[in-house]
Amino acid sequence: MERLPVLPLGQLVVYPHVVLPLALTDPRAVQLIDEIIQGEKRLLLGVVKAAGGIEPPEGAVMATMPDQLYDIGTLGAVVRMLKLGDGSVRVMVQGLERARLQGVSQGERYLMADYQPLAENLLEDARTEALKRTVIAQFSRVIDIAPYLGAELHEVLAGITEAGKLGDFIAANLDLALPAKAELLAVDDVTRRLERLAEFLQQELEVLEVGTQIQEKVKSRLEQNQREYVLREQLQVIRQELGEDTGDDELDELGHRLEQAELSPEATKVADRELKRLRQMSPQSAEYQVARTYLDVFATLPWTKVSQDRLDLAAAREILDRDHYDLKTVKERILEYLAVRTLNPDAKGSILCFVGPPGVGKTSLGQSIAEALGRKFTRVSLGGVRDEAEVRGHRRTYVGAIPGRILHALQRCETRNPVLMLDEVDKMGADVRGDPTAALLEVLDPAQNTTFVDHYLEVPFDLSGVMFIATANSLAPIPDPLLDRMEQLTLIGYTPAEKLQIARRYLLPRQLKETGLGAERAAVADGAMERLIAEYTREAGVRQLEREVQGVLRKAALEVVEKKTSGVKITAKNLEKYAGQPRVQSEVAGRAPEVGVATGLAWTPVGGDIMFIEAIRMAGKGQITLTGQLGDVMKESVQAAHSYVRSRAASLDIPADAFGRWDIHVHFPAAGVPKDDPALVQSQEGLGKFLNQYLTPSPEGIKFVLEFLADKQPSLKAKNPNDFIDDRFVRKLEEEGFFKKFSTK
């Protein structure tokens, strides 16, 4: 067994039948080559392993230890050598055959080792032939794609017929990691070597194809940007030739708009800095449009533009009375605000919050206030808002960032002191994105909103001139800190008499105009309107009433267009022809005493209501069953009443064991209407005693009780006693003198 010197190579693998150029600068490597040239010109080419995950340097690594070499190397020969003036050499080495290195040891100047030739195991069969064709096709594709391979390799590849030489040639030219190259060198079975080579080729193809796609996309974008740049330059030259280029570009115009906006000192400093940055940017950059939009917001905000208040109390009173019926408390509050502004123009008004059921005119009242003050009106709907950024705005670091709704509303109305209505503040929510009600604390605080900072704008903006008016259907969902910043004005709803006046003054003329009938073609009698109010609507406001009036007039318009009549008179008698069957039937107090039925008052979403509570006793185990769509307070009231009766059982002559032997079923009719009553416990005793003294409640009796309890439940004002008593039956009782015998009570 012949012992030969070993040339350790880092990141290089010399395969059999492959010629590889080497540049040697290490004096020991140069000396080794000199000795080989003078002798048999043969040497062993070893492959240095990676140590600790660190790849060895490329070229000859003469400091390699014996255990740092792979077991399989290559027996090679020096084909040519060229010495350079700096002492280094350039050599061409050719791999002869695979060799297993044995007995590697450190000599005086370099490594020495015995070797054993590694014969190839080749089986000429169909599988080997298929693998040859596969790797040839794959490598041909790699040559076409890979930038590090020349096209002349196609000719060399076509001239190789032996499977072993083919595999070694492809492995030598393929850009593989060192472990993969060493693995292919160590495989003596040609078929197995081709299989592994096919796998490596497939991986390389996938990487190259993805890289090619990326390069094509980058190239396409670069070409598009270059094309746009050329077109813009050409367009600019064309405009100059046509005389359309006035020299005042869009940035100069933007700067002029910023000067006219009269920004605050802090805003001016920020705008100047951003405009300077914008002039240095390329219009093609993405940051350019972001900065341009930011400055546009600065230029469109009304920093100093205000509308002059119309401090005319008589005109304001006339406008409020013209647009709204009744609502004296709210109107007086607005006139008080105007009076204070007249005496002290710099006074800061409180934040108003209109609370009431739907349809009572909260939003339209805000519009009338704006007209009375001579200010612009804008509205921000907060129903369903869950993101704090909707109020404060998004930070500019986010894609698509915009100012909050408050500043956006001021941009729309183009004035710094509008009447801004925050609609549905009770319907805001909170989630992981923040609590918008907390953001409103700064907006609605006169002591803080002078320096309101929107997250998008990032400079203070003065909101003290804005007259904020909030609206809500209920105060319960609104947090206490927010309620503390607002003055609540309750719009409790309208009585039937008030609804009649509103329909006559506002709803009917508006719908006559909308339907095109006019007063000369259609008329609605007061009796018909009263029936619409009592039998077709059940609401505290007048929204449903207006829809009913519109429906009636549409039927009348159909008759007029079909030329069945030239004019329509709608009365209480023919109302059902136009409005259909009545849809609301009020429960009427019993006309005769009935054991197990009591009369009470309840709160519903459409106002106060008189209701009947029915109870029945049955054998059982002392359980109480409640039916009807009830709120928690009413359920607790039944439990409280039951406990009260049990505590007074002895004075009421009720046996002590009766509560364990009998079940009680309490039923509240009109189950389709949700009901509750915060004052039920206080009012039930007085109401029950009063009404149960009379065999049949009279309108006077019910009116007395309603007035007695008005301070405990203001929504009862929305109910007329006549709604609950049949007029014909009462008149008959009055004619018979039925109520006279109770006059002393």
C-alpha positions in Angstrom: 0.0 0.0 0.0 1.6 3.2 -1.1 1.9 6.2 1.3 1.4 9.7 -0.3 1.3 13.2 0.9 -2.1 14.7 1.6 -3.2 18.2 0.4 -6.2 19.2 2.7 -8.7 21.3 0.8 -11.4 23.5 2.5 -14.8 23.8 0.8 -13.4 22.1 -2.3 -14.0 18.5 -3.5 -12.1 17.1 -6.5 -14.0 14.3 -8.2 -12.4 11.6 -10.4 -11.9 12.7 -14.1 -12.4 16.3 -13.2 -9.6 19.0 -13.5 -9.7 21.7 -10.9 -7.4 24.9 -10.7 -5.9 25.7 -7.3 -4.2 28.9 -6.0 -1.8 28.0 -3.2 -0.2 30.7 -1.1 0.8 28.7 2.0 4.6 28.1 1.9 4.0 24.5 3.1 1.6 23.9 0.3 4.0 25.4 -2.2 6.8 23.2 -0.9 4.5 20.1 -1.1 3.7 20.8 -4.8 7.4 21.3 -5.6 8.3 17.9 -4.1 5.4 16.2 -6.0 6.5 17.8 -9.3 10.0 16.4 -8.9 8.6 12.9 -8.0 5.6 10.9 -9.3 3.3 14.0 -9.4 0.7 12.1 -7.4 -0.9 13.1 -4.1 -4.0 12.6 -2.0 -6.6 15.3 -2.1 -8.4 15.3 1.3 -11.7 17.1 2.3 -11.6 19.2 5.5 -14.7 18.8 7.7 -16.5 21.8 9.3 -15.4 22.3 12.9 -18.2 23.3 15.3 -20.5 24.4 12.6 -17.8 26.7 11.1 -16.8 26.1 7.5 -13.1 25.9 6.8 -11.5 28.5 4.6 -11.5 27.8 0.9 -8.3 26.4 -0.6 -5.4 24.5 1.0 -5.7 24.2 4.9 -2.2 23.0 5.9 -3.0 23.3 9.6 -5.6 20.5 9.4 -5.3 17.7 12.0 -5.7 14.1 10.9 -9.1 13.7 12.5 -10.5 16.7 10.7 -10.5 14.9 7.3 -13.3 12.9 5.7 -12.5 9.2 5.3 -13.0 9.4 1.5 -10.7 11.5 -0.6 -9.4 11.6 -4.1 -6.2 10.3 -5.6 -5.0 13.1 -7.9 -2.2 14.2 -10.1 -0.6 17.6 -10.8 -1.2 18.4 -14.4 0.4 21.8 -14.6 2.1 24.3 -12.3 2.8 28.0 -12.6 5.0 29.9 -10.1 4.2 33.6 -9.5 6.6 36.3 -8.4 5.1 36.6 -4.9 6.0 33.0 -4.1 2.5 31.5 -4.6 1.7 28.9 -7.3 -1.2 28.1 -9.6 -1.7 24.4 -10.2 -4.1 22.3 -12.1 -4.9 19.0 -10.4 -6.9 16.1 -11.9 -8.8 13.6 -9.9 -7.9 10.0 -10.8 -10.0 7.8 -8.6 -11.8 7.7 -5.2 -9.5 6.7 -2.3 -10.1 5.7 1.3 -7.6 7.5 3.5 -5.9 5.2 6.0 -3.3 5.8 8.7 -3.3 9.6 8.3 -0.5 11.1 10.4 1.3 14.4 10.7 4.7 14.3 8.9 7.6 16.7 9.2 5.9 19.4 7.1 2.5 18.0 6.0 0.1 15.1 6.4 0.9 11.7 5.0 -1.6 8.8 4.5 -2.0 5.4 3.0 -4.9 4.9 0.7 -7.1 2.2 -0.7 -8.7 2.7 -4.1 -12.5 2.7 -4.0 -13.8 0.8 -7.0 -17.1 1.9 -8.6 -20.1 -0.5 -8.4 -22.0 -0.1 -11.7 -25.1 -2.1 -12.7 -26.1 -1.3 -16.3 -29.9 -1.7 -16.2 -33.0 0.3 -17.1 -33.1 2.1 -13.8 -29.6 3.4 -14.2 -30.4 4.6 -17.7 -33.5 6.3 -16.5 -31.5 8.0 -13.8 -28.9 9.2 -16.3 -31.6 10.8 -18.5 -33.2 12.4 -15.5 -30.0 14.0 -14.1 -29.1 15.2 -17.7 -32.5 16.9 -18.1 -32.3 18.4 -14.6 -28.7 19.7 -15.1 -29.6 21.1 -18.5 -32.4 23.1 -16.9 -30.0 24.2 -14.1 -27.5 25.4 -16.8 -30.2 27.5 -18.4 -31.3 29.2 -15.1 -28.1 29.3 -12.9 -26.1 32.5 -13.5 -22.9 30.8 -12.3 -22.9 28.1 -15.1 -21.9 28.8 -18.7 -23.9 27.6 -21.8 -20.8 25.7 -23.1 -21.5 23.0 -20.4 -24.3 21.8 -22.6 -21.8 20.5 -25.2 -19.6 18.9 -22.5 -22.6 17.2 -21.0 -23.7 15.8 -24.3 -20.3 14.1 -24.8 -20.4 12.1 -21.5 -21.8 8.6 -21.8 -20.5 6.8 -18.8 -22.8 7.0 -15.7 -20.0 7.4 -13.2 -18.2 10.2 -15.1 -21.6 11.9 -15.7 -22.4 11.9 -12.0 -18.9 13.2 -11.0 -19.0 16.0 -13.7 -22.4 17.3 -12.6 -21.5 17.1 -8.9 -18.3 19.1 -9.6 -20.2 21.9 -11.3 -23.2 22.0 -9.1 -23.3 24.6 -6.3 -23.8 22.2 -3.3 -23.0 22.4 0.3 -19.7 20.8 1.5 -21.5 17.9 3.3 -23.5 17.1 0.2 -20.4 17.1 -2.0 -18.5 14.9 0.4 -21.5 12.5 0.5 -21.5 12.1 -3.3 -17.7 11.5 -3.2 -18.1 8.7 -0.7 -20.8 6.8 -2.6 -19.2 4.0 -4.7 -22.5 2.6 -6.0 -23.2 4.6 -9.2 -26.9 4.0 -9.2 -27.2 5.3 -5.6 -25.0 8.2 -6.5 -27.3 9.2 -9.3 -30.4 8.9 -7.1 -28.9 11.3 -4.5 -27.7 13.6 -7.3 -31.2 13.7 -8.7 -32.5 14.8 -5.3 -30.0 17.5 -5.0 -30.7 18.7 -8.5 -34.4 18.9 -7.8 -33.8 21.0 -4.7 -31.4 23.3 -6.6 -34.0 23.7 -9.4 -36.7 24.8 -6.9 -34.4 27.4 -5.4 -33.3 28.7 -8.8 -36.9 28.9 -10.1 -38.1 30.9 -7.1 -35.1 33.2 -7.4 -35.9 33.7 -11.1 -39.5 34.6 -10.3 -38.3 37.1 -7.7 -35.9 38.7 -10.2 -38.6 38.9 -12.9 -40.9 40.7 -10.5 -38.2 43.1 -9.4 -37.2 43.8 -13.0 -40.9 44.4 -13.9 -41.3 46.9 -11.1 -38.1 48.7 -11.9 -39.1 48.9 -15.5 -42.5 50.3 -14.5 -41.0 52.9 -12.2 -38.5 53.9 -14.9 -41.4 54.1 -17.4 -43.4 56.3 -15.1 -40.4 58.5 -14.4 -39.8 59.0 -18.1 -43.4 59.8 -18.8 -43.6 62.3 -16.0 -40.5 64.0 -17.3 -42.0 64.1 -20.8 -45.3 65.4 -19.4 -43.5 68.2 -17.6 -41.6 69.2 -20.7 -44.8 69.2 -22.8 -46.5 71.4 -20.2 -43.6 73.8 -20.3 -43.8 74.0 -24.1 -47.5 74.6 -24.0 -47.1 77.4 -21.4 -49.2 75.6 -18.8 -46.4 75.4 -16.3 -46.8 78.5 -14.1 -43.9 77.6 -11.9 -46.2 77.3 -8.8 -46.2 73.5 -8.2 -48.4 71.6 -5.9 -46.0 71.9 -3.0 -46.0 75.7 -3.3 -49.8 75.7 -3.4 -49.9 73.5 -0.3 -47.5 75.9 1.5 -49.8 78.8 0.5 -52.8 76.9 1.9 -51.0 76.3 5.1 -50.2 80.0 5.5 -53.8 80.9 4.9 -55.0 78.4 7.5 -53.3 80.5 10.2 -52.1 77.6 12.2 -51.2 77.7 15.9 -47.4 78.3 16.7 -46.9 74.7 17.5 -48.8 73.5 14.5 -46.8 75.9 12.3 -43.5 74.5 13.5 -44.6 70.9 12.7 -46.1 71.8 9.3 -42.9 73.7 8.2 -40.8 70.7 9.2 -43.0 68.2 7.3 -43.2 70.5 4.2 -39.4 70.7 4.2 -39.1 66.9 4.3 -41.7 66.6 1.6 -39.8 68.8 -0.8 -36.8 66.5 -0.4 -38.7 63.3 -1.2 -39.3 61.7 -4.5 -43.0 61.9 -5.6 -42.7 58.1 -6.4 -41.9 57.1 -2.8 -44.7 55.8 -0.6 -43.8 58.2 2.2 -44.5 61.1 -0.1 -48.2 60.5 -0.2 -48.4 59.9 3.5 -46.7 63.2 4.3 -48.8 65.0 1.7 -52.1 63.7 3.2 -50.9 64.7 6.6 -50.3 68.3 5.5 -53.6 68.4 3.7 -55.3 67.7 7.0 -53.4 70.7 8.6 -54.5 72.9 5.7 -58.2 71.9 5.8 -58.8 72.2 9.6 -60.5 75.5 10.8 -57.7 76.7 13.1 -59.1 80.2 13.5 -62.2 80.3 11.3 -65.3 80.9 13.4 -68.9 81.9 12.7 -70.4 84.8 14.6 -73.1 83.9 17.2 -76.5 85.5 16.6 -77.3 86.7 20.1 -80.9 87.6 19.4 -83.1 86.1 22.1 -86.4 87.0 20.3 -85.2 85.4 17.0 -83.9 82.3 18.8 -87.2 81.9 20.7 -89.1 82.2 17.4 -87.0 79.6 15.7 -87.3 77.1 18.6 -91.1 77.6 18.8 -91.4 77.3 15.1 -89.7 73.9 14.9 -90.8 72.3 18.1 -93.9 72.1 20.1 -93.7 72.3 23.9 -90.3 71.3 25.3 -90.3 74.4 27.5 -87.5 73.3 29.7 -85.1 72.6 26.9 -86.0 75.9 25.1 -85.4 77.9 28.3 -82.0 76.3 28.8 -80.9 77.3 25.3 -82.2 80.9 25.9 -80.3 81.0 29.2 -77.1 80.0 27.3 -77.7 82.8 24.8 -78.3 85.3 27.6 -75.0 84.3 29.3 -73.1 84.6 26.0 -74.6 88.1 25.5 -73.2 89.2 28.9 -69.9 87.3 28.6 -68.9 86.3 25.1 -65.9 84.3 26.4 -68.1 82.1 28.7 -67.7 78.4 28.4 -71.0 76.7 28.2 -71.8 73.3 29.7 -72.2 70.1 27.6 -75.8 69.2 27.1 -77.1 65.7 26.9 -80.6 65.1 25.6 -82.1 61.9 27.1 -85.3 60.4 25.9 -87.0 57.6 23.9 -86.7 57.5 20.1 -88.7 59.9 18.0 -89.1 62.7 20.5 -86.9 65.1 18.4 -83.5 65.1 20.0 -81.5 65.4 16.7 -83.9 67.9 15.1 -83.7 70.0 18.3 -79.9 70.2 17.9 -80.4 71.5 14.3 -82.8 74.2 15.6 -80.3 75.2 18.2 -77.6 75.6 15.6 -80.0 77.8 13.5 -81.0 79.8 16.5 -77.3 80.5 17.3 -76.4 81.2 13.7 -73.8 78.3 13.8 -73.2 75.4 11.5 -74.5 72.0 12.5 -72.7 68.7 12.2 -73.4 65.3 13.6 -71.2 62.4 14.7 -72.9 59.0 15.1 -71.2 57.0 17.9 -73.6 54.1 17.9 -71.6 50.8 17.8 -68.2 52.5 18.1 -65.8 50.3 20.0 -62.4 51.6 18.9 -60.8 54.5 20.8 -59.1 55.6 17.6 -62.5 56.5 16.1 -62.5 59.4 18.6 -58.8 60.2 18.9 -57.7 59.1 15.5 -55.1 56.6 14.3 -51.4 57.1 14.7 -49.5 57.8 11.5 -47.4 54.7 11.8 -50.4 52.6 10.8 -51.3 52.1 7.1 -54.4 54.1 6.1 -54.3 56.2 9.3 -56.9 59.0 9.4 -58.0 61.6 12.0 -60.7 60.9 14.5 -64.3 61.6 14.0 -64.2 64.9 16.0 -61.6 66.5 13.7 -63.2 65.0 10.6 -66.5 66.7 11.6 -64.7 70.0 12.0 -63.2 69.6 8.5 -66.6 69.1 7.0 -68.2 72.1 8.6 -65.1 74.4 8.1 -65.6 76.3 11.3 -64.1 76.0 14.8 -67.3 76.7 16.7 -70.1 74.6 15.2 -72.9 72.8 17.1 -71.6 69.3 17.1 -74.1 66.5 18.0 -72.7 63.3 19.5 -75.5 61.0 18.6 -76.2 57.7 20.5 -73.5 58.1 23.2 -75.2 55.3 25.2 -74.6 52.8 22.5 -70.8 52.9 22.5 -68.9 49.7 23.5 -65.4 48.8 24.6 -63.0 46.0 23.6 -59.3 45.3 23.3 -58.8 48.3 21.1 -59.7 50.7 23.9 -62.7 52.4 25.4 -64.1 55.3 23.3 -66.0 56.7 26.3 -62.7 57.3 28.0 -61.5 59.3 25.0 -64.7 61.4 25.2 -63.7 62.5 28.7 -61.1 64.9 27.3 -63.3 66.0 24.4 -66.3 67.0 26.7 -64.3 68.6 29.5 -64.1 72.4 29.0 -61.0 72.5 31.2 -59.1 70.0 28.9 -60.5 70.3 25.4 -58.6 73.6 24.7 -55.5 71.4 24.0 -57.2 68.3 22.5 -54.5 66.1 20.8 -55.6 63.8 18.0 -53.3 60.8 17.6 -53.1 61.5 13.9 -52.4 65.2 14.1 -50.1 65.0 17.2 -50.5 68.7 17.9 -53.0 70.4 20.2 -56.3 71.6 18.7 -58.7 74.0 20.5 -62.2 72.5 20.9 -63.4 75.0 23.4 -65.5 76.9 20.8 -67.5 73.8 19.9 -71.0 73.5 21.4 -71.3 69.7 22.1 -74.8 68.2 22.4 -75.0 64.5 23.2 -78.1 62.3 22.7 -79.0 59.1 24.4 -82.0 56.9 24.9 -80.9 55.8 28.4 -78.4 57.0 30.9 -77.7 53.5 32.4 -75.0 52.4 29.9 -73.1 55.7 30.1 -70.2 55.6 32.6 -70.4 57.9 35.6 -67.3 60.0 34.8 -68.8 60.8 31.4 -72.2 61.7 32.8 -70.5 64.0 35.3 -69.3 66.1 32.4 -72.7 66.6 30.8 -75.9 68.4 31.8 -78.8 66.0 31.3 -82.1 67.3 29.8 -84.8 64.7 29.8 -87.3 64.6 26.9 -89.9 62.3 28.5 -92.2 62.0 25.5 -95.5 63.5 24.4 -99.1 63.1 25.6 -101.8 62.4 23.1 -102.9 66.0 23.2 -99.3 67.1 22.4 -99.0 64.5 19.7 -102.2 65.9 18.1 -100.7 69.4 18.0 -97.4 68.2 16.6 -99.2 66.2 13.9 -101.4 69.1 13.0 -98.5 71.7 12.9 -95.6 69.7 11.6 -96.2 66.1 10.5 -99.3 66.5 8.4 -98.0 69.6 6.4 -94.7 67.9 5.8 -96.3 64.7 4.5 -98.8 66.5 2.4 -95.8 68.1 0.7 -93.9 64.8 0.4 -96.8 63.0 -1.2 -97.7 65.9 -3.5 -101.3 66.1 -2.4 -101.3 69.5 -0.8 -103.9 70.9 1.5 -106.3 71.4 -1.4 -106.5 67.7 -2.3 -106.4 66.0 1.1 -107.4 66.7 4.7 -107.2 64.7 7.9 -109.7 65.5 10.6 -108.7 65.8 14.3 -110.8 62.8 15.1 -108.9 60.7 12.6 -105.6 61.9 13.9 -106.7 61.1 17.5 -107.5 57.5 16.4 -104.2 57.2 14.6 -102.5 58.2 17.9 -104.5 56.0 20.2 -105.2 52.9 18.0 -102.3 52.7 15.5 -99.2 53.8 17.5 -97.6 53.0 20.8 -94.6 55.2 21.4 -93.4 58.1 23.4 -92.3 60.1 20.3 -94.0 60.7 17.0 -91.8 58.8 14.5 -94.3 55.9 14.1 -97.2 58.4 13.9 -95.5 60.2 11.0 -95.2 56.9 9.2 -98.9 56.2 9.8 -99.8 59.6 8.5 -97.6 59.0 5.4 -99.3 55.6 4.8 -102.8 57.2 5.0 -101.8 59.9 2.6 -100.3 57.4 0.1 -103.6 55.6 -0.1 -105.3 59.0 -0.7 -102.8 59.8 -3.4 -103.6 56.6 -5.1 -107.3 57.5 -5.2 -106.5 61.0 -6.6 -104.2 59.6 -9.3 -106.7 57.0 -10.4 -109.2 59.9 -10.6 -111.6 58.2 -8.3 -112.0 61.6 -6.5 -110.6 65.1 -6.7 -110.1 65.4 -3.0 -110.0 63.2 0.0 -111.3 63.9 3.5 -110.1 61.4 6.1 -112.3 61.3 9.2 -112.5 59.0 12.2 -115.3 57.0 10.5 -113.5 56.2 7.3 -110.0 56.0 8.8 -109.9 52.2 8.6 -110.3 52.4 4.8 -106.9 54.1 4.6 -105.1 52.9 7.7 -106.4 49.3 8.0 -107.5 47.7 11.2 -106.3 49.2 14.5 -103.1 47.6 15.8 -103.0 48.9 19.4 -105.6 48.1 22.0 -105.2 49.5 25.4 -106.2 47.3 28.4 -109.3 48.8 30.1 -109.8 48.6 33.9 -112.4 46.0 34.9 -116.0 47.3 34.8 -116.8 45.3 37.9 -114.8 44.2 40.9 -112.8 41.0 40.4 -111.0 39.0 43.0 -107.4 38.2 42.0 -106.9 41.3 39.7 -105.0 44.4 40.8 -104.2 47.6 38.9 -100.7 49.0 38.7 -98.4 51.3 36.8 -95.4 50.2 34.8 -92.6 51.7 32.8 -92.2 50.5 29.2 -89.8 51.7 26.4 -92.7 53.7 24.9 -93.7 55.5 28.2 -95.7 54.8 31.2 -98.7 52.4 31.2 -101.5 51.2 33.3 -101.5 47.4 33.6 -103.4 44.6 35.4 -101.8 42.0 37.6 -103.6 38.7 37.7 -103.1 36.2 40.5 -104.5 32.7 41.2 -104.0 30.3 44.1 -103.7 26.5 43.7 -102.6 23.6 45.8 -98.9 23.1 45.9 -95.8 23.6 48.0 -95.6 27.3 48.4 -93.9 28.2 45.1 -94.4 31.5 43.2 -94.7 31.4 39.4 -94.2 34.6 37.4 -95.2 35.0 33.7 -95.0 38.0 31.4 -92.0 39.8 29.9 -90.7 41.4 33.2 -87.7 43.3 34.3 -85.7 42.4 37.4 -87.3 45.1 39.5 -90.8 43.9 38.9 -89.8 40.3 39.7 -88.3 41.6 42.9 -91.5 43.6 43.6 -93.6 40.4 43.5 -91.2 38.7 46.0 -91.3 41.8 48.2 -95.2 41.8 48.1 -95.2 38.1 49.0 -92.9 38.6 51.9 -95.0 41.5 53.1 -98.1 39.4 53.1 -96.4 36.6 55.0 -95.1 39.1 57.6 -98.7 40.4 58.1 -100.4 37.0 57.9 -101.8 37.2 61.5 -103.4 40.6 61.0 -104.9 39.4 57.7 -106.3 36.2 59.2 -104.2 34.0 57.0 -103.3 30.6 58.5 -99.6 30.2 59.1 -99.4 26.9 57.2 -101.2 28.4 54.1 -98.0 29.5 52.5 -96.6 26.0 52.4 -99.8 24.4 51.1 -100.6 26.8 48.2 -98.7 27.8 45.0 -99.3 31.3 43.7 -99.2 32.1 39.9 -98.8 35.9 39.2 -99.4 36.9 35.5 -98.7 40.2 33.9 -100.6 40.5 30.6 -99.3 42.3 27.5 -96.3 40.0 27.6 -95.0 41.2 24.3 -94.0 44.6 25.8 -90.9 44.6 28.0 -91.8 46.4 31.3 -90.2 47.5 34.5 -90.9 50.0 37.2 -88.3 51.5 39.6 -91.2 53.1 41.6 -93.5 50.0 41.7 -92.9 49.2 45.3 -93.6 52.7 46.4 -96.6 53.3 44.2 -98.4 49.9 44.3 -99.9 50.3 47.7 -101.3 53.8 47.1 -102.6 52.9 43.6 -104.1 49.6 44.7 -105.9 51.2 47.7 -107.3 54.0 45.6 -108.5 52.1 42.6 -109.9 49.1 44.6 -112.1 51.6 46.5 -114.0 52.1 43.2 -115.9 49.3 41.5 -114.9 50.8 38.2 -112.0 53.3 37.9 -113.1 56.6 36.4 -111.0 58.9 34.2 -110.9 61.4 37.1 -109.6 58.6 39.5 -106.9 57.5 37.1 -105.9 61.1 36.4 -105.6 61.7 40.2 -103.3 58.7 40.6 -101.2 59.7 37.6 -100.7 63.2 39.0 -100.0 61.8 42.4 -97.2 59.6 41.1 -95.8 62.0 38.4 -92.8 62.9 40.4 -91.8 59.2 40.9 -92.2 58.2 37.2 -92.1 61.1 34.8 -92.8 58.8 31.8 -96.4 58.4 33.0 -97.0 61.8 31.7 -97.1 60.3 28.2 -100.4 58.5 29.0 -103.8 60.1 28.9 -106.3 58.6 31.3 -108.9 58.5 28.5 -106.7 55.9 26.7 -107.7 53.3 29.3 -111.4 53.9 29.8 -114.1 53.2 27.2 -115.8 56.6 26.6 -119.2 55.2 25.9 -119.2 53.1 29.1 -118.0 56.0 31.3 -120.7 58.3 29.9 -123.3 55.7 30.6 -122.1 55.4 34.2 -122.1 59.1 34.6 -125.7 59.4 33.3 -126.7 56.8 35.8 -125.0 58.7 38.6 -122.6 55.9 39.3 -119.7 58.1 40.3 -121.6 60.5 42.5 -121.8 58.0 45.4 -117.9 58.0 45.5 -117.6 61.7 45.5 -116.8 61.9 49.2 -113.8 59.6 48.8 
